[in-house]
Amino acid sequence: MKHLALNADLGEGYEYDAALMPLIDAANIACGGHAGGVDSMREAVQLARANGVRIGAHPSYPDREHFGRVSLQMPDPKLVASLTAQLWALKAVCIEAGVSVSYVKPHGALYNDAARDPQLAALLAQSVYEIDPSLSLMALTGSELVKAGEAVGLTVIREAFADRAYLDDGNLAPRSEAGAVLDDIAAIAQVESLWRNGGVYAQSGTWLPLDADSVCVHGDNAHALKFAQTLRKRFPRRAS
């Protein structure tokens, strides 16, 4: 990773979006499944346009009660209909603003489930392709969703995480486990390792080569925003 591209989840109702936007290269905008509505999408899209930031749709299981962090068992047609409605909600706002949705990144449990489940990954990738084959797909590097996106012909943005611990298989350690979320010192060291060495150490100490195009950071509180600012000062922005 010669340059450090940062992405972050926005439009989820937190107060730091405006401060975070100049620090990132890509904005994953909530589009109604776990959070967000027309007004929040408009605000996030306007901020992204003003800062030259790529716009991504951030759909989830339709579960605002649990912020999209609970796996749902849904019939395929119902899940596809929900994803399609979420993506088109953001596309409509972007058309109104004179910009375009560039990519899709699933949120929360949907992201993690698709990383592990080949059938769900294939369903998501095919759904994105059928909605708009020019869209890219952002997915956990090395995951089933990367494979599925490439299989249907989508451009895939391979993602790594700054502040999340990894398991030996390359998946993220569940948030419910101790040590799954790294402190700032460990997170900066992990990003440094990604940037300089192209990989990270899993919780067990196993070395994991990770071919990443973008690193996810969080900015949903003052501390997370400060960490994002530290990363942007420390690492170069991806060349345009």
C-alpha positions as CSV (number, residue, x, y, z in Angstrom):
1,M,0.0,0.0,0.0
2,K,2.0,3.0,-1.3
3,H,-0.6,5.6,-0.4
4,L,-3.2,5.4,2.4
5,A,-6.8,5.8,1.2
6,L,-9.2,6.2,4.1
7,N,-13.0,5.5,4.2
8,A,-15.5,6.1,6.9
9,D,-19.2,5.5,7.6
10,L,-21.3,8.7,7.5
11,G,-24.9,9.9,7.6
12,E,-25.6,7.8,10.6
13,G,-26.7,10.6,12.9
14,Y,-23.4,11.5,14.5
15,E,-22.2,15.1,14.8
16,Y,-18.7,14.7,13.4
17,D,-19.4,14.2,9.7
18,A,-18.4,17.7,8.6
19,A,-15.1,17.5,10.5
20,L,-14.3,13.9,9.2
21,M,-15.1,14.5,5.6
22,P,-11.9,16.4,4.7
23,L,-9.8,13.6,6.1
24,I,-11.1,10.8,4.0
25,D,-11.1,9.7,0.4
26,A,-14.4,7.8,0.4
27,A,-17.7,8.2,2.3
28,N,-19.9,5.2,3.0
29,I,-23.3,6.9,3.4
30,A,-26.1,5.2,5.3
31,C,-29.2,4.9,3.1
32,G,-32.0,3.9,5.3
33,G,-31.4,0.3,6.4
34,H,-29.7,0.8,9.7
35,A,-29.7,4.6,9.8
36,G,-30.2,7.6,7.6
37,G,-33.0,9.2,5.6
38,V,-33.4,11.7,2.8
39,D,-32.2,14.7,4.8
40,S,-29.1,13.0,6.2
41,M,-28.2,11.6,2.8
42,R,-28.5,15.0,1.3
43,E,-26.3,16.5,3.9
44,A,-23.6,13.8,3.6
45,V,-23.7,14.0,-0.2
46,Q,-23.2,17.8,-0.2
47,L,-20.3,17.4,2.2
48,A,-18.7,14.8,0.0
49,R,-19.1,16.9,-3.1
50,A,-17.6,19.9,-1.4
51,N,-14.6,17.9,-0.3
52,G,-14.0,15.9,-3.4
53,V,-14.8,12.6,-1.7
54,R,-16.1,9.5,-3.4
55,I,-19.6,8.6,-2.5
56,G,-20.5,5.0,-1.6
57,A,-23.8,3.5,-0.6
58,H,-23.8,1.8,2.8
59,P,-26.8,-0.6,2.8
60,S,-27.6,-3.0,5.6
61,Y,-30.1,-5.5,6.8
62,P,-33.3,-3.5,7.3
63,D,-32.9,-3.3,11.1
64,R,-32.8,0.2,12.5
65,E,-33.6,-1.1,16.0
66,H,-30.2,-2.9,16.2
67,F,-28.3,-0.5,13.9
68,G,-27.8,-3.3,11.4
69,R,-25.5,-5.2,13.7
70,V,-27.7,-8.4,14.1
71,S,-27.7,-11.1,11.4
72,L,-31.2,-11.6,9.9
73,Q,-32.5,-14.6,8.1
74,M,-34.4,-13.2,5.1
75,P,-35.7,-14.7,1.9
76,D,-33.4,-13.7,-0.9
77,P,-36.1,-11.7,-2.8
78,K,-36.9,-9.7,0.3
79,L,-33.2,-8.9,1.0
80,V,-32.6,-8.0,-2.6
81,A,-35.6,-5.7,-2.6
82,S,-34.4,-3.9,0.5
83,L,-30.9,-3.5,-0.9
84,T,-32.3,-2.2,-4.1
85,A,-34.5,0.3,-2.4
86,Q,-31.6,1.6,-0.2
87,L,-29.2,2.0,-3.1
88,W,-31.8,3.8,-5.2
89,A,-32.6,6.1,-2.3
90,L,-29.0,7.3,-2.3
91,K,-28.8,7.3,-6.1
92,A,-31.8,9.6,-6.3
93,V,-30.2,12.1,-3.8
94,C,-27.0,12.0,-5.8
95,I,-28.8,12.7,-9.1
96,E,-30.5,15.7,-7.4
97,A,-27.0,16.9,-6.4
98,G,-25.4,16.3,-9.7
99,V,-23.0,13.6,-8.5
100,S,-22.8,9.8,-8.7
101,V,-22.7,6.9,-6.4
102,S,-19.3,5.3,-7.0
103,Y,-19.4,2.1,-5.0
104,V,-21.3,-0.1,-2.5
105,K,-20.1,-1.2,0.9
106,P,-22.5,-3.4,3.0
107,H,-22.8,-2.4,6.7
108,G,-22.5,-4.3,10.0
109,A,-23.8,-7.8,10.2
110,L,-24.5,-7.9,6.4
111,Y,-20.9,-7.0,5.7
112,N,-19.5,-9.7,8.1
113,D,-22.0,-12.3,7.0
114,A,-21.1,-11.8,3.3
115,A,-17.4,-12.0,4.1
116,R,-17.9,-15.6,5.3
117,D,-20.9,-16.9,3.3
118,P,-20.3,-17.6,-0.4
119,Q,-24.0,-17.7,-1.2
120,L,-24.8,-14.4,0.5
121,A,-21.7,-12.9,-1.1
122,A,-22.8,-14.0,-4.5
123,L,-26.4,-12.7,-4.0
124,L,-25.0,-9.2,-3.0
125,A,-22.5,-9.0,-5.8
126,Q,-25.1,-10.0,-8.4
127,S,-27.6,-7.6,-7.0
128,V,-25.1,-4.7,-7.2
129,Y,-24.2,-5.7,-10.7
130,E,-27.8,-5.8,-11.9
131,I,-28.5,-2.4,-10.4
132,D,-25.5,-0.8,-12.0
133,P,-22.5,-2.8,-13.3
134,S,-20.3,0.4,-13.2
135,L,-20.5,0.4,-9.4
136,S,-17.5,-0.9,-7.4
137,L,-17.9,-3.1,-4.4
138,M,-16.0,-2.5,-1.2
139,A,-15.4,-5.6,0.8
140,L,-13.1,-7.1,3.4
141,T,-9.9,-8.0,1.7
142,G,-9.5,-11.8,1.2
143,S,-13.2,-12.4,1.9
144,E,-15.9,-14.3,0.0
145,L,-17.4,-11.0,-1.0
146,V,-14.2,-10.0,-2.8
147,K,-14.3,-13.3,-4.7
148,A,-18.0,-12.9,-5.6
149,G,-17.6,-9.3,-6.8
150,E,-14.7,-10.3,-9.0
151,A,-16.7,-13.3,-10.3
152,V,-19.5,-11.1,-11.7
153,G,-17.2,-8.5,-13.1
154,L,-17.4,-5.7,-10.5
155,T,-14.4,-3.6,-9.6
156,V,-13.6,-4.5,-6.0
157,I,-12.1,-2.2,-3.4
158,R,-10.4,-4.4,-0.9
159,E,-10.7,-3.0,2.6
160,A,-8.8,-3.3,5.8
161,F,-9.6,-1.9,9.3
162,A,-7.5,0.4,11.4
163,D,-8.8,-0.4,14.8
164,R,-10.2,-4.0,14.6
165,A,-8.3,-7.1,15.5
166,Y,-8.1,-10.0,13.0
167,L,-8.6,-13.7,13.3
168,D,-6.3,-16.2,11.7
169,D,-8.7,-16.7,8.7
170,G,-8.6,-13.0,7.9
171,N,-12.0,-12.2,9.3
172,L,-12.5,-9.5,12.0
173,A,-12.6,-10.6,15.6
174,P,-16.2,-10.2,16.8
175,R,-16.8,-7.0,18.8
176,S,-18.2,-9.1,21.6
177,E,-14.7,-10.6,22.2
178,A,-12.1,-9.0,24.4
179,G,-9.4,-7.2,22.4
180,A,-11.5,-7.0,19.2
181,V,-11.3,-3.2,19.1
182,L,-7.7,-1.9,19.3
183,D,-6.6,1.1,21.3
184,D,-5.0,4.0,19.4
185,I,-1.4,2.9,19.8
186,A,-2.2,-0.6,18.5
187,A,-4.4,0.8,15.7
188,I,-1.7,3.1,14.5
189,A,0.9,0.3,14.6
190,Q,-1.6,-1.9,12.6
191,V,-2.0,0.8,9.9
192,E,1.7,1.3,9.8
193,S,2.2,-2.4,9.2
194,L,-0.4,-2.4,6.4
195,W,1.2,0.6,4.8
196,R,4.8,-0.5,5.0
197,N,4.6,-4.3,5.1
198,G,1.3,-5.2,3.4
199,G,-0.2,-7.1,6.3
200,V,-1.0,-7.4,10.0
201,Y,-0.6,-9.8,12.9
202,A,-3.7,-11.6,13.9
203,Q,-4.7,-11.9,17.6
204,S,-2.9,-15.2,17.8
205,G,0.4,-13.7,16.5
206,T,0.0,-15.2,13.0
207,W,1.1,-13.0,10.1
208,L,-1.7,-12.1,7.7
209,P,-0.7,-10.7,4.3
210,L,-3.5,-8.2,3.4
211,D,-3.8,-6.7,0.0
212,A,-5.8,-3.6,0.9
213,D,-6.9,-0.6,-1.3
214,S,-8.6,1.4,1.5
215,V,-8.6,1.5,5.3
216,C,-11.8,2.0,7.3
217,V,-11.6,4.6,10.2
218,H,-14.4,5.7,12.5
219,G,-15.4,9.2,13.4
220,D,-18.6,8.8,15.4
221,N,-17.2,10.4,18.5
222,A,-14.6,13.0,19.4
223,H,-11.9,10.5,20.3
224,A,-12.5,8.6,17.0
225,L,-12.3,11.9,15.1
226,K,-9.0,12.7,16.7
227,F,-7.6,9.3,15.8
228,A,-8.7,9.9,12.1
229,Q,-6.9,13.2,12.2
230,T,-3.8,11.6,13.6
231,L,-3.8,9.0,10.8
232,R,-4.2,11.6,8.1
233,K,-1.3,13.6,9.4
234,R,0.9,10.6,9.6
235,F,0.2,8.9,6.3
236,P,0.0,10.3,2.7
237,R,-3.3,10.7,0.9
238,R,-3.8,8.4,-2.1
239,A,-2.7,10.1,-5.3
240,S,-5.5,11.4,-7.4
